[in-house]
Structures are given as structure tokens and as C-alpha cells.
Amino acid sequence: MIWSSIRLMGAALVVPIMEELFWRSFIMRWFDRPDFLSLSPERISGYAYLGSACLFAAEHHLWLAGFFAGLIYGELYKNYKNLWIPIFAHAVTNSLLGIWVLSTGSWNYW
């Protein structure tokens, strides 16, 4: 039970911050400009948007779900120009998934 709680907390609180910092704030902008901090989120190209979603998908066991999640989180970042919005969406996704896994025992989703 303790392990499950720690795993759920990590998936819901730590992973979204780290992944969104890397995939959206860094990689998605770096595709367009190595000096990524000088590129505002709304100016990210379609190439960078799709490319980062593909890499995000490749990093996840369920790659198709990862691809769509990468598209959604990327769109949230581009539209709201605030990294906390996709972090929150990612945290909600991971929380719901974690609750589903723990309540059904469907460990293959984690």
C-alpha cells in the first residue's frame, strides 16, 4: 500500500513537472531554435509540434496514447503560453490513470 501511494504521488506530482519541462519547454522549442529560451510558445512550428509529440510517444509504452497526449499538452502550451497548464493536464491524466491501475490491477498501463 505504501509503495502504491508513493508511485501514485510520483506519477501525479513529479513526472508531469519533469516531463513538461523537458518535452514542451525545452524539446518542442529546441526543434525550431537551439537558443530555445528566445522562442515564445505561440511561435512553435508545426514541425516542432509534431516532432516532439512523436518523441514523447516513443518514450511511452502505449505509444499511441503518448502521441495524442503529446499533441494535447503541446497545444495547451502553445495556446496558453504557460507551462503550468500542460503540467496540470499531465498531472490529471497521470492521477486518473494511476487510480485506474490501482483499482483494477491493470498494471500493464503503468
ChimeraX commands (.cxc) that place a marker at each C-alpha (Angstrom):
marker #1 position 0.00,0.00,0.00 radius 0.5
marker #1 position 2.81,2.43,0.83 radius 0.5
marker #1 position 4.59,1.63,-2.43 radius 0.5
marker #1 position 1.38,2.25,-4.39 radius 0.5
marker #1 position 0.86,5.61,-2.70 radius 0.5
marker #1 position 4.43,6.68,-3.40 radius 0.5
marker #1 position 4.14,5.54,-7.02 radius 0.5
marker #1 position 0.88,7.43,-7.49 radius 0.5
marker #1 position 2.28,10.60,-5.89 radius 0.5
marker #1 position 5.36,10.45,-8.12 radius 0.5
marker #1 position 3.29,9.88,-11.25 radius 0.5
marker #1 position 0.91,12.70,-10.40 radius 0.5
marker #1 position 3.27,15.30,-8.93 radius 0.5
marker #1 position 6.87,14.73,-10.04 radius 0.5
marker #1 position 6.58,13.21,-13.53 radius 0.5
marker #1 position 4.34,15.93,-15.05 radius 0.5
marker #1 position 6.71,18.71,-13.96 radius 0.5
marker #1 position 9.84,16.95,-15.20 radius 0.5
marker #1 position 8.35,15.74,-18.48 radius 0.5
marker #1 position 6.70,19.04,-19.38 radius 0.5
marker #1 position 9.88,20.96,-18.61 radius 0.5
marker #1 position 11.77,18.63,-20.93 radius 0.5
marker #1 position 9.28,17.88,-23.73 radius 0.5
marker #1 position 7.35,21.13,-24.04 radius 0.5
marker #1 position 9.55,23.87,-22.60 radius 0.5
marker #1 position 12.84,22.51,-23.99 radius 0.5
marker #1 position 12.50,19.96,-26.84 radius 0.5
marker #1 position 9.48,21.48,-28.57 radius 0.5
marker #1 position 11.17,24.89,-28.78 radius 0.5
marker #1 position 14.67,23.48,-29.41 radius 0.5
marker #1 position 13.42,21.82,-32.63 radius 0.5
marker #1 position 12.93,25.33,-34.01 radius 0.5
marker #1 position 15.75,27.19,-32.32 radius 0.5
marker #1 position 18.81,25.91,-30.43 radius 0.5
marker #1 position 18.53,29.12,-28.39 radius 0.5
marker #1 position 15.15,27.76,-27.26 radius 0.5
marker #1 position 14.58,30.31,-24.50 radius 0.5
marker #1 position 14.27,33.05,-27.11 radius 0.5
marker #1 position 11.30,31.33,-28.81 radius 0.5
marker #1 position 7.87,32.05,-27.36 radius 0.5
marker #1 position 5.46,29.10,-27.19 radius 0.5
marker #1 position 2.94,30.52,-29.67 radius 0.5
marker #1 position 5.66,30.69,-32.38 radius 0.5
marker #1 position 6.47,26.96,-32.27 radius 0.5
marker #1 position 6.29,25.44,-35.76 radius 0.5
marker #1 position 4.16,22.50,-36.84 radius 0.5
marker #1 position 7.37,20.53,-37.38 radius 0.5
marker #1 position 8.43,21.05,-33.76 radius 0.5
marker #1 position 4.91,20.37,-32.50 radius 0.5
marker #1 position 4.61,17.03,-34.34 radius 0.5
marker #1 position 8.24,16.05,-33.83 radius 0.5
marker #1 position 8.08,16.49,-30.06 radius 0.5
marker #1 position 4.79,14.57,-29.92 radius 0.5
marker #1 position 6.39,11.69,-31.86 radius 0.5
marker #1 position 9.36,11.58,-29.50 radius 0.5
marker #1 position 7.04,11.78,-26.49 radius 0.5
marker #1 position 5.10,8.83,-27.95 radius 0.5
marker #1 position 8.27,6.79,-28.47 radius 0.5
marker #1 position 9.15,7.27,-24.82 radius 0.5
marker #1 position 5.85,5.79,-23.62 radius 0.5
marker #1 position 4.87,2.13,-23.51 radius 0.5
marker #1 position 1.46,2.91,-25.01 radius 0.5
marker #1 position 2.85,4.99,-27.84 radius 0.5
marker #1 position -0.45,5.96,-29.48 radius 0.5
marker #1 position -1.81,7.34,-26.21 radius 0.5
marker #1 position 1.54,9.07,-25.70 radius 0.5
marker #1 position 1.32,10.63,-29.15 radius 0.5
marker #1 position -2.15,12.07,-28.56 radius 0.5
marker #1 position -1.20,13.23,-25.08 radius 0.5
marker #1 position 1.88,14.93,-26.56 radius 0.5
marker #1 position -0.30,16.70,-29.11 radius 0.5
marker #1 position -2.76,17.86,-26.46 radius 0.5
marker #1 position -0.11,19.02,-24.00 radius 0.5
marker #1 position 1.75,20.77,-26.81 radius 0.5
marker #1 position -1.38,22.54,-27.96 radius 0.5
marker #1 position -2.12,23.66,-24.41 radius 0.5
marker #1 position 1.39,25.07,-24.13 radius 0.5
marker #1 position 1.18,26.88,-27.46 radius 0.5
marker #1 position -2.28,28.34,-26.84 radius 0.5
marker #1 position -1.95,29.36,-23.20 radius 0.5
marker #1 position 1.78,30.23,-23.32 radius 0.5
marker #1 position 2.06,28.92,-19.78 radius 0.5
marker #1 position 3.80,25.65,-18.89 radius 0.5
marker #1 position 1.65,25.15,-15.79 radius 0.5
marker #1 position -1.41,24.40,-17.94 radius 0.5
marker #1 position 0.06,21.27,-19.60 radius 0.5
marker #1 position 1.68,20.31,-16.28 radius 0.5
marker #1 position -1.76,20.36,-14.67 radius 0.5
marker #1 position -3.32,18.40,-17.57 radius 0.5
marker #1 position -0.49,15.85,-17.39 radius 0.5
marker #1 position -0.96,15.55,-13.61 radius 0.5
marker #1 position -4.70,14.93,-14.03 radius 0.5
marker #1 position -4.03,12.33,-16.74 radius 0.5
marker #1 position -1.45,10.50,-14.62 radius 0.5
marker #1 position -3.63,10.69,-11.50 radius 0.5
marker #1 position -6.66,9.20,-13.25 radius 0.5
marker #1 position -4.53,6.54,-14.89 radius 0.5
marker #1 position -2.89,5.70,-11.55 radius 0.5
marker #1 position -6.24,5.42,-9.80 radius 0.5
marker #1 position -7.49,3.17,-12.61 radius 0.5
marker #1 position -4.42,0.93,-12.38 radius 0.5
marker #1 position -4.62,0.63,-8.59 radius 0.5
marker #1 position -8.35,-0.03,-8.54 radius 0.5
marker #1 position -8.40,-2.58,-11.39 radius 0.5
marker #1 position -4.95,-4.13,-11.09 radius 0.5
marker #1 position -4.28,-3.35,-14.76 radius 0.5
marker #1 position -0.54,-2.93,-14.22 radius 0.5
marker #1 position 0.20,-3.08,-17.94 radius 0.5
marker #1 position -0.97,0.56,-18.18 radius 0.5
marker #1 position 1.76,1.70,-15.81 radius 0.5
marker link #1:1,2 radius 0.2
marker link #1:2,3 radius 0.2
marker link #1:3,4 radius 0.2
marker link #1:4,5 radius 0.2
marker link #1:5,6 radius 0.2
marker link #1:6,7 radius 0.2
marker link #1:7,8 radius 0.2
marker link #1:8,9 radius 0.2
marker link #1:9,10 radius 0.2
marker link #1:10,11 radius 0.2
marker link #1:11,12 radius 0.2
marker link #1:12,13 radius 0.2
marker link #1:13,14 radius 0.2
marker link #1:14,15 radius 0.2
marker link #1:15,16 radius 0.2
marker link #1:16,17 radius 0.2
marker link #1:17,18 radius 0.2
marker link #1:18,19 radius 0.2
marker link #1:19,20 radius 0.2
marker link #1:20,21 radius 0.2
marker link #1:21,22 radius 0.2
marker link #1:22,23 radius 0.2
marker link #1:23,24 radius 0.2
marker link #1:24,25 radius 0.2
marker link #1:25,26 radius 0.2
marker link #1:26,27 radius 0.2
marker link #1:27,28 radius 0.2
marker link #1:28,29 radius 0.2
marker link #1:29,30 radius 0.2
marker link #1:30,31 radius 0.2
marker link #1:31,32 radius 0.2
marker link #1:32,33 radius 0.2
marker link #1:33,34 radius 0.2
marker link #1:34,35 radius 0.2
marker link #1:35,36 radius 0.2
marker link #1:36,37 radius 0.2
marker link #1:37,38 radius 0.2
marker link #1:38,39 radius 0.2
marker link #1:39,40 radius 0.2
marker link #1:40,41 radius 0.2
marker link #1:41,42 radius 0.2
marker link #1:42,43 radius 0.2
marker link #1:43,44 radius 0.2
marker link #1:44,45 radius 0.2
marker link #1:45,46 radius 0.2
marker link #1:46,47 radius 0.2
marker link #1:47,48 radius 0.2
marker link #1:48,49 radius 0.2
marker link #1:49,50 radius 0.2
marker link #1:50,51 radius 0.2
marker link #1:51,52 radius 0.2
marker link #1:52,53 radius 0.2
marker link #1:53,54 radius 0.2
marker link #1:54,55 radius 0.2
marker link #1:55,56 radius 0.2
marker link #1:56,57 radius 0.2
marker link #1:57,58 radius 0.2
marker link #1:58,59 radius 0.2
marker link #1:59,60 radius 0.2
marker link #1:60,61 radius 0.2
marker link #1:61,62 radius 0.2
marker link #1:62,63 radius 0.2
marker link #1:63,64 radius 0.2
marker link #1:64,65 radius 0.2
marker link #1:65,66 radius 0.2
marker link #1:66,67 radius 0.2
marker link #1:67,68 radius 0.2
marker link #1:68,69 radius 0.2
marker link #1:69,70 radius 0.2
marker link #1:70,71 radius 0.2
marker link #1:71,72 radius 0.2
marker link #1:72,73 radius 0.2
marker link #1:73,74 radius 0.2
marker link #1:74,75 radius 0.2
marker link #1:75,76 radius 0.2
marker link #1:76,77 radius 0.2
marker link #1:77,78 radius 0.2
marker link #1:78,79 radius 0.2
marker link #1:79,80 radius 0.2
marker link #1:80,81 radius 0.2
marker link #1:81,82 radius 0.2
marker link #1:82,83 radius 0.2
marker link #1:83,84 radius 0.2
marker link #1:84,85 radius 0.2
marker link #1:85,86 radius 0.2
marker link #1:86,87 radius 0.2
marker link #1:87,88 radius 0.2
marker link #1:88,89 radius 0.2
marker link #1:89,90 radius 0.2
marker link #1:90,91 radius 0.2
marker link #1:91,92 radius 0.2
marker link #1:92,93 radius 0.2
marker link #1:93,94 radius 0.2
marker link #1:94,95 radius 0.2
marker link #1:95,96 radius 0.2
marker link #1:96,97 radius 0.2
marker link #1:97,98 radius 0.2
marker link #1:98,99 radius 0.2
marker link #1:99,100 radius 0.2
marker link #1:100,101 radius 0.2
marker link #1:101,102 radius 0.2
marker link #1:102,103 radius 0.2
marker link #1:103,104 radius 0.2
marker link #1:104,105 radius 0.2
marker link #1:105,106 radius 0.2
marker link #1:106,107 radius 0.2
marker link #1:107,108 radius 0.2
marker link #1:108,109 radius 0.2
marker link #1:109,110 radius 0.2
view
